[in-house]
Amino acid sequence: MEAKYITHTLKLPIIIRKHLRKYANKHNKKECDVMEEIVTNFIEEKIKEDFADSCRRMKDDPEQKFLAEAG
């Protein structure tokens, strides 16, 4: 069975760590949970950007245009 979590060491600038701790405390969350949210949101946003980029590239592709018009 595959483990659900792994431990990953991350080096952060001190000021970022202070902001992370302050945010986590303010919202009654663990720092690791805030980091998980941040990474998840970042990855989801990058996936959306990649999809949008591929759609923009496809609109100029004559073969894709032909397939779209052919239905």
PDB file of N, CA, C and O in Angstrom:
ATOM      1  N   MET A   1       0.838  -1.184   0.000  1.00  0.00           N
ATOM      2  CA  MET A   1       0.000   0.000   0.000  1.00  0.00           C
ATOM      3  C   MET A   1       0.886   1.252   0.000  1.00  0.00           C
ATOM      4  O   MET A   1       1.845   1.347   0.766  1.00  0.00           O
ATOM      5  N   GLU A   2       0.557   2.184  -0.850  1.00  0.00           N
ATOM      6  CA  GLU A   2       1.349   3.410  -0.966  1.00  0.00           C
ATOM      7  C   GLU A   2       1.042   4.370   0.184  1.00  0.00           C
ATOM      8  O   GLU A   2      -0.117   4.551   0.559  1.00  0.00           O
ATOM      9  N   ALA A   3       2.082   4.977   0.733  1.00  0.00           N
ATOM     10  CA  ALA A   3       1.902   5.940   1.815  1.00  0.00           C
ATOM     11  C   ALA A   3       1.161   7.165   1.308  1.00  0.00           C
ATOM     12  O   ALA A   3       1.353   7.579   0.164  1.00  0.00           O
ATOM     13  N   LYS A   4       0.317   7.746   2.149  1.00  0.00           N
ATOM     14  CA  LYS A   4      -0.454   8.919   1.758  1.00  0.00           C
ATOM     15  C   LYS A   4       0.381  10.208   1.843  1.00  0.00           C
ATOM     16  O   LYS A   4       0.153  11.154   1.089  1.00  0.00           O
ATOM     17  N   TYR A   5       1.337  10.232   2.758  1.00  0.00           N
ATOM     18  CA  TYR A   5       2.155  11.425   2.939  1.00  0.00           C
ATOM     19  C   TYR A   5       3.629  11.060   2.948  1.00  0.00           C
ATOM     20  O   TYR A   5       4.008   9.938   3.281  1.00  0.00           O
ATOM     21  N   ILE A   6       4.454  12.034   2.574  1.00  0.00           N
ATOM     22  CA  ILE A   6       5.894  11.912   2.710  1.00  0.00           C
ATOM     23  C   ILE A   6       6.395  13.130   3.482  1.00  0.00           C
ATOM     24  O   ILE A   6       5.704  14.145   3.570  1.00  0.00           O
ATOM     25  N   THR A   7       7.568  13.025   4.026  1.00  0.00           N
ATOM     26  CA  THR A   7       8.188  14.168   4.689  1.00  0.00           C
ATOM     27  C   THR A   7       9.121  14.823   3.691  1.00  0.00           C
ATOM     28  O   THR A   7       9.926  14.152   3.044  1.00  0.00           O
ATOM     29  N   HIS A   8       9.010  16.144   3.567  1.00  0.00           N
ATOM     30  CA  HIS A   8       9.841  16.885   2.638  1.00  0.00           C
ATOM     31  C   HIS A   8      10.436  18.075   3.389  1.00  0.00           C
ATOM     32  O   HIS A   8       9.713  18.821   4.050  1.00  0.00           O
ATOM     33  N   THR A   9      11.714  18.245   3.288  1.00  0.00           N
ATOM     34  CA  THR A   9      12.378  19.370   3.941  1.00  0.00           C
ATOM     35  C   THR A   9      12.409  20.548   2.981  1.00  0.00           C
ATOM     36  O   THR A   9      12.736  20.396   1.804  1.00  0.00           O
ATOM     37  N   LEU A  10      12.067  21.716   3.492  1.00  0.00           N
ATOM     38  CA  LEU A  10      11.991  22.917   2.671  1.00  0.00           C
ATOM     39  C   LEU A  10      12.747  24.041   3.357  1.00  0.00           C
ATOM     40  O   LEU A  10      12.561  24.294   4.548  1.00  0.00           O
ATOM     41  N   LYS A  11      13.589  24.702   2.608  1.00  0.00           N
ATOM     42  CA  LYS A  11      14.342  25.842   3.133  1.00  0.00           C
ATOM     43  C   LYS A  11      13.610  27.102   2.697  1.00  0.00           C
ATOM     44  O   LYS A  11      13.426  27.332   1.502  1.00  0.00           O
ATOM     45  N   LEU A  12      13.190  27.923   3.660  1.00  0.00           N
ATOM     46  CA  LEU A  12      12.465  29.158   3.380  1.00  0.00           C
ATOM     47  C   LEU A  12      13.215  30.357   3.955  1.00  0.00           C
ATOM     48  O   LEU A  12      13.905  30.238   4.967  1.00  0.00           O
ATOM     49  N   PRO A  13      13.076  31.501   3.310  1.00  0.00           N
ATOM     50  CA  PRO A  13      13.602  32.723   3.928  1.00  0.00           C
ATOM     51  C   PRO A  13      12.882  32.968   5.268  1.00  0.00           C
ATOM     52  O   PRO A  13      11.701  32.648   5.405  1.00  0.00           O
ATOM     53  N   ILE A  14      13.574  33.518   6.222  1.00  0.00           N
ATOM     54  CA  ILE A  14      13.015  33.742   7.553  1.00  0.00           C
ATOM     55  C   ILE A  14      11.726  34.557   7.485  1.00  0.00           C
ATOM     56  O   ILE A  14      10.772  34.257   8.203  1.00  0.00           O
ATOM     57  N   ILE A  15      11.681  35.575   6.640  1.00  0.00           N
ATOM     58  CA  ILE A  15      10.495  36.422   6.568  1.00  0.00           C
ATOM     59  C   ILE A  15       9.275  35.637   6.082  1.00  0.00           C
ATOM     60  O   ILE A  15       8.162  35.868   6.555  1.00  0.00           O
ATOM     61  N   ILE A  16       9.476  34.724   5.153  1.00  0.00           N
ATOM     62  CA  ILE A  16       8.368  33.895   4.671  1.00  0.00           C
ATOM     63  C   ILE A  16       7.880  32.992   5.799  1.00  0.00           C
ATOM     64  O   ILE A  16       6.676  32.823   5.989  1.00  0.00           O
ATOM     65  N   ARG A  17       8.810  32.419   6.537  1.00  0.00           N
ATOM     66  CA  ARG A  17       8.435  31.557   7.667  1.00  0.00           C
ATOM     67  C   ARG A  17       7.632  32.339   8.696  1.00  0.00           C
ATOM     68  O   ARG A  17       6.663  31.822   9.251  1.00  0.00           O
ATOM     69  N   LYS A  18       8.031  33.590   8.956  1.00  0.00           N
ATOM     70  CA  LYS A  18       7.290  34.420   9.919  1.00  0.00           C
ATOM     71  C   LYS A  18       5.862  34.657   9.426  1.00  0.00           C
ATOM     72  O   LYS A  18       4.914  34.568  10.206  1.00  0.00           O
ATOM     73  N   HIS A  19       5.707  34.957   8.137  1.00  0.00           N
ATOM     74  CA  HIS A  19       4.373  35.169   7.575  1.00  0.00           C
ATOM     75  C   HIS A  19       3.543  33.885   7.633  1.00  0.00           C
ATOM     76  O   HIS A  19       2.352  33.912   7.942  1.00  0.00           O
ATOM     77  N   LEU A  20       4.188  32.777   7.333  1.00  0.00           N
ATOM     78  CA  LEU A  20       3.507  31.480   7.385  1.00  0.00           C
ATOM     79  C   LEU A  20       3.006  31.193   8.798  1.00  0.00           C
ATOM     80  O   LEU A  20       1.849  30.821   8.992  1.00  0.00           O
ATOM     81  N   ARG A  21       3.875  31.368   9.768  1.00  0.00           N
ATOM     82  CA  ARG A  21       3.494  31.117  11.164  1.00  0.00           C
ATOM     83  C   ARG A  21       2.372  32.054  11.608  1.00  0.00           C
ATOM     84  O   ARG A  21       1.426  31.629  12.271  1.00  0.00           O
ATOM     85  N   LYS A  22       2.484  33.327  11.239  1.00  0.00           N
ATOM     86  CA  LYS A  22       1.465  34.303  11.624  1.00  0.00           C
ATOM     87  C   LYS A  22       0.100  33.943  11.006  1.00  0.00           C
ATOM     88  O   LYS A  22      -0.934  33.995  11.673  1.00  0.00           O
ATOM     89  N   TYR A  23       0.128  33.584   9.739  1.00  0.00           N
ATOM     90  CA  TYR A  23      -1.117  33.203   9.057  1.00  0.00           C
ATOM     91  C   TYR A  23      -1.720  31.950   9.688  1.00  0.00           C
ATOM     92  O   TYR A  23      -2.922  31.900   9.951  1.00  0.00           O
ATOM     93  N   ALA A  24      -0.893  30.950   9.928  1.00  0.00           N
ATOM     94  CA  ALA A  24      -1.374  29.701  10.521  1.00  0.00           C
ATOM     95  C   ALA A  24      -1.982  29.958  11.903  1.00  0.00           C
ATOM     96  O   ALA A  24      -3.055  29.441  12.214  1.00  0.00           O
ATOM     97  N   ASN A  25      -1.317  30.733  12.708  1.00  0.00           N
ATOM     98  CA  ASN A  25      -1.839  31.053  14.046  1.00  0.00           C
ATOM     99  C   ASN A  25      -3.159  31.807  13.960  1.00  0.00           C
ATOM    100  O   ASN A  25      -4.105  31.507  14.687  1.00  0.00           O
ATOM    101  N   LYS A  26      -3.211  32.778  13.072  1.00  0.00           N
ATOM    102  CA  LYS A  26      -4.431  33.590  12.926  1.00  0.00           C
ATOM    103  C   LYS A  26      -5.629  32.732  12.525  1.00  0.00           C
ATOM    104  O   LYS A  26      -6.755  33.004  12.942  1.00  0.00           O
ATOM    105  N   HIS A  27      -5.395  31.715  11.729  1.00  0.00           N
ATOM    106  CA  HIS A  27      -6.476  30.878  11.212  1.00  0.00           C
ATOM    107  C   HIS A  27      -6.579  29.523  11.925  1.00  0.00           C
ATOM    108  O   HIS A  27      -7.264  28.610  11.464  1.00  0.00           O
ATOM    109  N   ASN A  28      -5.879  29.421  13.059  1.00  0.00           N
ATOM    110  CA  ASN A  28      -5.912  28.200  13.873  1.00  0.00           C
ATOM    111  C   ASN A  28      -5.614  26.946  13.053  1.00  0.00           C
ATOM    112  O   ASN A  28      -6.326  25.945  13.134  1.00  0.00           O
ATOM    113  N   LYS A  29      -4.553  27.028  12.272  1.00  0.00           N
ATOM    114  CA  LYS A  29      -4.127  25.907  11.433  1.00  0.00           C
ATOM    115  C   LYS A  29      -2.685  25.558  11.750  1.00  0.00           C
ATOM    116  O   LYS A  29      -1.936  26.371  12.292  1.00  0.00           O
ATOM    117  N   LYS A  30      -2.309  24.340  11.403  1.00  0.00           N
ATOM    118  CA  LYS A  30      -0.914  23.942  11.503  1.00  0.00           C
ATOM    119  C   LYS A  30      -0.177  24.510  10.295  1.00  0.00           C
ATOM    120  O   LYS A  30      -0.745  24.646   9.212  1.00  0.00           O
ATOM    121  N   GLU A  31       1.093  24.839  10.500  1.00  0.00           N
ATOM    122  CA  GLU A  31       1.892  25.365   9.390  1.00  0.00           C
ATOM    123  C   GLU A  31       1.948  24.375   8.233  1.00  0.00           C
ATOM    124  O   GLU A  31       1.892  24.776   7.070  1.00  0.00           O
ATOM    125  N   CYS A  32       2.056  23.095   8.539  1.00  0.00           N
ATOM    126  CA  CYS A  32       2.135  22.101   7.464  1.00  0.00           C
ATOM    127  C   CYS A  32       0.830  22.055   6.659  1.00  0.00           C
ATOM    128  O   CYS A  32       0.862  21.800   5.455  1.00  0.00           O
ATOM    129  N   ASP A  33      -0.307  22.299   7.304  1.00  0.00           N
ATOM    130  CA  ASP A  33      -1.579  22.321   6.577  1.00  0.00           C
ATOM    131  C   ASP A  33      -1.674  23.540   5.658  1.00  0.00           C
ATOM    132  O   ASP A  33      -2.201  23.458   4.549  1.00  0.00           O
ATOM    133  N   VAL A  34      -1.156  24.669   6.138  1.00  0.00           N
ATOM    134  CA  VAL A  34      -1.132  25.875   5.302  1.00  0.00           C
ATOM    135  C   VAL A  34      -0.217  25.647   4.101  1.00  0.00           C
ATOM    136  O   VAL A  34      -0.563  26.013   2.978  1.00  0.00           O
ATOM    137  N   MET A  35       0.943  25.046   4.335  1.00  0.00           N
ATOM    138  CA  MET A  35       1.866  24.762   3.232  1.00  0.00           C
ATOM    139  C   MET A  35       1.231  23.814   2.220  1.00  0.00           C
ATOM    140  O   MET A  35       1.412  23.982   1.014  1.00  0.00           O
ATOM    141  N   GLU A  36       0.491  22.821   2.701  1.00  0.00           N
ATOM    142  CA  GLU A  36      -0.181  21.896   1.786  1.00  0.00           C
ATOM    143  C   GLU A  36      -1.201  22.645   0.923  1.00  0.00           C
ATOM    144  O   GLU A  36      -1.297  22.403  -0.281  1.00  0.00           O
ATOM    145  N   GLU A  37      -1.955  23.547   1.537  1.00  0.00           N
ATOM    146  CA  GLU A  37      -2.916  24.353   0.779  1.00  0.00           C
ATOM    147  C   GLU A  37      -2.206  25.206  -0.275  1.00  0.00           C
ATOM    148  O   GLU A  37      -2.652  25.295  -1.419  1.00  0.00           O
ATOM    149  N   ILE A  38      -1.109  25.824   0.121  1.00  0.00           N
ATOM    150  CA  ILE A  38      -0.362  26.691  -0.796  1.00  0.00           C
ATOM    151  C   ILE A  38       0.142  25.896  -1.992  1.00  0.00           C
ATOM    152  O   ILE A  38      -0.024  26.319  -3.136  1.00  0.00           O
ATOM    153  N   VAL A  39       0.749  24.761  -1.735  1.00  0.00           N
ATOM    154  CA  VAL A  39       1.302  23.943  -2.818  1.00  0.00           C
ATOM    155  C   VAL A  39       0.183  23.415  -3.709  1.00  0.00           C
ATOM    156  O   VAL A  39       0.304  23.431  -4.934  1.00  0.00           O
ATOM    157  N   THR A  40      -0.900  22.949  -3.101  1.00  0.00           N
ATOM    158  CA  THR A  40      -2.042  22.442  -3.877  1.00  0.00           C
ATOM    159  C   THR A  40      -2.606  23.524  -4.781  1.00  0.00           C
ATOM    160  O   THR A  40      -2.839  23.283  -5.966  1.00  0.00           O
ATOM    161  N   ASN A  41      -2.830  24.720  -4.234  1.00  0.00           N
ATOM    162  CA  ASN A  41      -3.367  25.820  -5.036  1.00  0.00           C
ATOM    163  C   ASN A  41      -2.417  26.209  -6.161  1.00  0.00           C
ATOM    164  O   ASN A  41      -2.856  26.485  -7.277  1.00  0.00           O
ATOM    165  N   PHE A  42      -1.116  26.233  -5.873  1.00  0.00           N
ATOM    166  CA  PHE A  42      -0.128  26.575  -6.884  1.00  0.00           C
ATOM    167  C   PHE A  42      -0.161  25.574  -8.037  1.00  0.00           C
ATOM    168  O   PHE A  42      -0.190  25.962  -9.204  1.00  0.00           O
ATOM    169  N   ILE A  43      -0.155  24.290  -7.701  1.00  0.00           N
ATOM    170  CA  ILE A  43      -0.162  23.256  -8.732  1.00  0.00           C
ATOM    171  C   ILE A  43      -1.443  23.307  -9.554  1.00  0.00           C
ATOM    172  O   ILE A  43      -1.396  23.201 -10.779  1.00  0.00           O
ATOM    173  N   GLU A  44      -2.588  23.467  -8.893  1.00  0.00           N
ATOM    174  CA  GLU A  44      -3.858  23.558  -9.623  1.00  0.00           C
ATOM    175  C   GLU A  44      -3.861  24.746 -10.585  1.00  0.00           C
ATOM    176  O   GLU A  44      -4.353  24.636 -11.708  1.00  0.00           O
ATOM    177  N   GLU A  45      -3.317  25.871 -10.152  1.00  0.00           N
ATOM    178  CA  GLU A  45      -3.245  27.060 -11.008  1.00  0.00           C
ATOM    179  C   GLU A  45      -2.332  26.814 -12.208  1.00  0.00           C
ATOM    180  O   GLU A  45      -2.657  27.209 -13.328  1.00  0.00           O
ATOM    181  N   LYS A  46      -1.195  26.163 -11.977  1.00  0.00           N
ATOM    182  CA  LYS A  46      -0.268  25.875 -13.077  1.00  0.00           C
ATOM    183  C   LYS A  46      -0.891  24.902 -14.078  1.00  0.00           C
ATOM    184  O   LYS A  46      -0.676  25.041 -15.282  1.00  0.00           O
ATOM    185  N   ILE A  47      -1.655  23.926 -13.604  1.00  0.00           N
ATOM    186  CA  ILE A  47      -2.341  22.995 -14.504  1.00  0.00           C
ATOM    187  C   ILE A  47      -3.334  23.759 -15.371  1.00  0.00           C
ATOM    188  O   ILE A  47      -3.422  23.511 -16.573  1.00  0.00           O
ATOM    189  N   LYS A  48      -4.082  24.686 -14.775  1.00  0.00           N
ATOM    190  CA  LYS A  48      -5.028  25.509 -15.547  1.00  0.00           C
ATOM    191  C   LYS A  48      -4.298  26.351 -16.586  1.00  0.00           C
ATOM    192  O   LYS A  48      -4.741  26.463 -17.729  1.00  0.00           O
ATOM    193  N   GLU A  49      -3.170  26.946 -16.180  1.00  0.00           N
ATOM    194  CA  GLU A  49      -2.385  27.757 -17.118  1.00  0.00           C
ATOM    195  C   GLU A  49      -1.865  26.910 -18.277  1.00  0.00           C
ATOM    196  O   GLU A  49      -1.907  27.335 -19.431  1.00  0.00           O
ATOM    197  N   ASP A  50      -1.374  25.711 -17.964  1.00  0.00           N
ATOM    198  CA  ASP A  50      -0.880  24.809 -19.016  1.00  0.00           C
ATOM    199  C   ASP A  50      -1.997  24.430 -19.978  1.00  0.00           C
ATOM    200  O   ASP A  50      -1.781  24.375 -21.189  1.00  0.00           O
ATOM    201  N   PHE A  51      -3.192  24.167 -19.447  1.00  0.00           N
ATOM    202  CA  PHE A  51      -4.327  23.813 -20.292  1.00  0.00           C
ATOM    203  C   PHE A  51      -4.710  24.990 -21.195  1.00  0.00           C
ATOM    204  O   PHE A  51      -4.963  24.810 -22.386  1.00  0.00           O
ATOM    205  N   ALA A  52      -4.750  26.184 -20.623  1.00  0.00           N
ATOM    206  CA  ALA A  52      -5.083  27.377 -21.414  1.00  0.00           C
ATOM    207  C   ALA A  52      -4.034  27.605 -22.500  1.00  0.00           C
ATOM    208  O   ALA A  52      -4.382  27.943 -23.632  1.00  0.00           O
ATOM    209  N   ASP A  53      -2.763  27.425 -22.171  1.00  0.00           N
ATOM    210  CA  ASP A  53      -1.693  27.571 -23.168  1.00  0.00           C
ATOM    211  C   ASP A  53      -1.857  26.569 -24.301  1.00  0.00           C
ATOM    212  O   ASP A  53      -1.701  26.918 -25.471  1.00  0.00           O
ATOM    213  N   SER A  54      -2.173  25.320 -23.955  1.00  0.00           N
ATOM    214  CA  SER A  54      -2.331  24.310 -25.004  1.00  0.00           C
ATOM    215  C   SER A  54      -3.544  24.620 -25.877  1.00  0.00           C
ATOM    216  O   SER A  54      -3.516  24.362 -27.081  1.00  0.00           O
ATOM    217  N   CYS A  55      -4.605  25.168 -25.293  1.00  0.00           N
ATOM    218  CA  CYS A  55      -5.777  25.564 -26.093  1.00  0.00           C
ATOM    219  C   CYS A  55      -5.423  26.701 -27.049  1.00  0.00           C
ATOM    220  O   CYS A  55      -5.849  26.706 -28.204  1.00  0.00           O
ATOM    221  N   ARG A  56      -4.640  27.666 -26.559  1.00  0.00           N
ATOM    222  CA  ARG A  56      -4.219  28.772 -27.421  1.00  0.00           C
ATOM    223  C   ARG A  56      -3.359  28.270 -28.578  1.00  0.00           C
ATOM    224  O   ARG A  56      -3.491  28.742 -29.707  1.00  0.00           O
ATOM    225  N   ARG A  57      -2.482  27.314 -28.294  1.00  0.00           N
ATOM    226  CA  ARG A  57      -1.635  26.759 -29.363  1.00  0.00           C
ATOM    227  C   ARG A  57      -2.470  25.968 -30.359  1.00  0.00           C
ATOM    228  O   ARG A  57      -2.209  26.014 -31.561  1.00  0.00           O
ATOM    229  N   MET A  58      -3.475  25.241 -29.868  1.00  0.00           N
ATOM    230  CA  MET A  58      -4.292  24.410 -30.754  1.00  0.00           C
ATOM    231  C   MET A  58      -5.152  25.246 -31.694  1.00  0.00           C
ATOM    232  O   MET A  58      -5.433  24.822 -32.815  1.00  0.00           O
ATOM    233  N   LYS A  59      -5.574  26.433 -31.250  1.00  0.00           N
ATOM    234  CA  LYS A  59      -6.453  27.243 -32.110  1.00  0.00           C
ATOM    235  C   LYS A  59      -5.762  27.671 -33.398  1.00  0.00           C
ATOM    236  O   LYS A  59      -6.420  27.961 -34.397  1.00  0.00           O
ATOM    237  N   ASP A  60      -4.431  27.708 -33.371  1.00  0.00           N
ATOM    238  CA  ASP A  60      -3.673  28.089 -34.562  1.00  0.00           C
ATOM    239  C   ASP A  60      -3.183  26.876 -35.354  1.00  0.00           C
ATOM    240  O   ASP A  60      -2.510  27.031 -36.374  1.00  0.00           O
ATOM    241  N   ASP A  61      -3.513  25.689 -34.896  1.00  0.00           N
ATOM    242  CA  ASP A  61      -3.083  24.457 -35.561  1.00  0.00           C
ATOM    243  C   ASP A  61      -4.111  24.082 -36.633  1.00  0.00           C
ATOM    244  O   ASP A  61      -5.257  23.787 -36.297  1.00  0.00           O
ATOM    245  N   PRO A  62      -3.728  24.087 -37.919  1.00  0.00           N
ATOM    246  CA  PRO A  62      -4.677  23.800 -38.996  1.00  0.00           C
ATOM    247  C   PRO A  62      -5.349  22.425 -38.850  1.00  0.00           C
ATOM    248  O   PRO A  62      -6.533  22.281 -39.155  1.00  0.00           O
ATOM    249  N   GLU A  63      -4.615  21.441 -38.398  1.00  0.00           N
ATOM    250  CA  GLU A  63      -5.193  20.101 -38.240  1.00  0.00           C
ATOM    251  C   GLU A  63      -6.271  20.099 -37.151  1.00  0.00           C
ATOM    252  O   GLU A  63      -7.324  19.485 -37.318  1.00  0.00           O
ATOM    253  N   GLN A  64      -6.006  20.782 -36.046  1.00  0.00           N
ATOM    254  CA  GLN A  64      -6.988  20.860 -34.971  1.00  0.00           C
ATOM    255  C   GLN A  64      -8.226  21.628 -35.429  1.00  0.00           C
ATOM    256  O   GLN A  64      -9.352  21.264 -35.091  1.00  0.00           O
ATOM    257  N   LYS A  65      -8.009  22.695 -36.201  1.00  0.00           N
ATOM    258  CA  LYS A  65      -9.134  23.470 -36.720  1.00  0.00           C
ATOM    259  C   LYS A  65      -9.988  22.600 -37.643  1.00  0.00           C
ATOM    260  O   LYS A  65     -11.217  22.643 -37.572  1.00  0.00           O
ATOM    261  N   PHE A  66      -9.354  21.820 -38.496  1.00  0.00           N
ATOM    262  CA  PHE A  66     -10.078  20.931 -39.399  1.00  0.00           C
ATOM    263  C   PHE A  66     -10.896  19.929 -38.589  1.00  0.00           C
ATOM    264  O   PHE A  66     -12.071  19.710 -38.885  1.00  0.00           O
ATOM    265  N   LEU A  67     -10.290  19.319 -37.573  1.00  0.00           N
ATOM    266  CA  LEU A  67     -11.007  18.329 -36.757  1.00  0.00           C
ATOM    267  C   LEU A  67     -12.193  18.972 -36.021  1.00  0.00           C
ATOM    268  O   LEU A  67     -13.260  18.368 -35.911  1.00  0.00           O
ATOM    269  N   ALA A  68     -12.002  20.181 -35.525  1.00  0.00           N
ATOM    270  CA  ALA A  68     -13.087  20.868 -34.817  1.00  0.00           C
ATOM    271  C   ALA A  68     -14.239  21.195 -35.749  1.00  0.00           C
ATOM    272  O   ALA A  68     -15.403  21.054 -35.374  1.00  0.00           O
ATOM    273  N   GLU A  69     -13.921  21.634 -36.967  1.00  0.00           N
ATOM    274  CA  GLU A  69     -14.961  21.982 -37.919  1.00  0.00           C
ATOM    275  C   GLU A  69     -15.655  20.729 -38.444  1.00  0.00           C
ATOM    276  O   GLU A  69     -16.831  20.770 -38.807  1.00  0.00           O
ATOM    277  N   ALA A  70     -14.925  19.619 -38.484  1.00  0.00           N
ATOM    278  CA  ALA A  70     -15.519  18.363 -38.975  1.00  0.00           C
ATOM    279  C   ALA A  70     -16.494  17.797 -37.939  1.00  0.00           C
ATOM    280  O   ALA A  70     -17.355  16.974 -38.253  1.00  0.00           O
ATOM    281  N   GLY A  71     -16.338  18.251 -36.723  1.00  0.00           N
ATOM    282  CA  GLY A  71     -17.276  17.869 -35.684  1.00  0.00           C
ATOM    283  C   GLY A  71     -17.009  16.560 -35.047  1.00  0.00           C
ATOM    284  O   GLY A  71     -17.748  16.146 -34.154  1.00  0.00           O
TER     285      GLY A  71
END
